[in-house]
Amino acid sequence: MEQLTAGLAIGLGAIGPGIGIGLIGMKAVEAIGRNPDAQSKILPAMLLGMAFAEAIAIYALVIAFTK
């Protein structure tokens, strides 16, 4: 039963960040495509947003390992 709860914790905990990272990347590429000169401002903000979203998935992984 512990394996099921750990699997659910990481599985469900990775869905949101996965979708979020995909949306962040999609909109950043779209913005750079519209205005290539803004790449130097968009790229750092995109990477920071992706890092924060990935941190949520890492928290889910830690919770899955502690079960």
C-alpha positions in Angstrom: 0.0 0.0 0.0 2.9 2.3 0.7 4.1 2.0 -2.9 0.7 3.0 -4.2 0.6 6.2 -2.1 4.2 7.0 -3.1 3.3 6.5 -6.8 0.2 8.7 -6.5 2.2 11.4 -4.6 4.8 11.7 -7.3 2.4 11.1 -10.2 -0.2 13.7 -9.2 2.5 16.0 -7.9 4.2 16.1 -11.3 1.1 16.8 -13.4 0.7 20.4 -12.4 4.4 21.4 -12.7 4.6 19.5 -16.0 1.7 21.4 -17.5 3.0 24.7 -16.0 6.5 24.2 -17.4 5.0 23.5 -20.8 2.9 26.6 -20.8 5.8 28.8 -19.6 8.0 27.5 -22.4 5.2 27.8 -25.0 4.4 31.4 -24.2 8.1 32.4 -24.0 8.8 30.9 -27.4 5.7 32.7 -28.7 6.9 36.0 -27.3 10.4 35.6 -28.6 8.9 34.7 -32.0 6.9 37.9 -32.0 9.7 40.1 -30.8 13.2 38.6 -31.1 14.9 41.6 -29.6 13.2 40.9 -26.3 14.9 37.6 -25.9 17.4 38.9 -23.3 14.5 39.9 -21.0 12.2 36.9 -21.7 14.7 34.1 -21.3 15.8 34.8 -17.6 12.1 35.2 -16.6 11.2 32.0 -18.3 14.0 30.0 -16.7 13.1 31.4 -13.2 9.5 30.5 -13.7 10.4 27.0 -14.8 12.7 26.6 -11.8 9.9 27.5 -9.4 7.5 25.1 -11.1 10.1 22.3 -11.0 10.6 22.9 -7.3 7.0 21.8 -6.7 7.6 18.5 -8.5 10.8 18.1 -6.4 8.7 18.6 -3.2 6.3 15.8 -4.4 9.3 13.6 -5.0 10.6 14.1 -1.5 7.2 13.3 -0.1 7.0 10.2 -2.2 10.4 9.0 -0.9 9.4 9.6 2.8 6.4 7.3 2.6 
